[in-house]
Amino acid sequence: MSLGSTRSLQGWKELLQRRRAELADRLARSRRNRTPAIDRYTRSLAEHRTDSVERDLAWIDALIDGERPPAPPTEPTDRPQEQEQGATA
């Protein structure tokens, strides 16, 4: 992704969501097709690939979450008792 691009915010979000779907699919396939490793190196390489995809998914999830509008402020339902006593004194 080039951050210098003139893509709209919605375009970036769609791109991130597509990339996330691709990574999730890759992770599911690697877990589904897991075969016994021939040697320690091959097993380590497979684990490294899986770890990398999991980190990429977490990173993209954080980017997507950052694009969500903030939740509107809510009215507090319960005031602390200290504030109520201070208001009446």
SULRA-V16410 format. One record per helix or strand. SS is the DSSP state (H for helix, E for strand). FROM is the first residue (numbers start at 1). TO is the last residue. If there is no record, write none. Layout:
# SULRA-V16410
ss: [SS & SS]
from: [FROM & FROM]
to: [TO & TO]
This chain:
# SULRA-V16410
ss: [H & H & H]
from: [9 & 40 & 81]
to: [32 & 67 & 88]
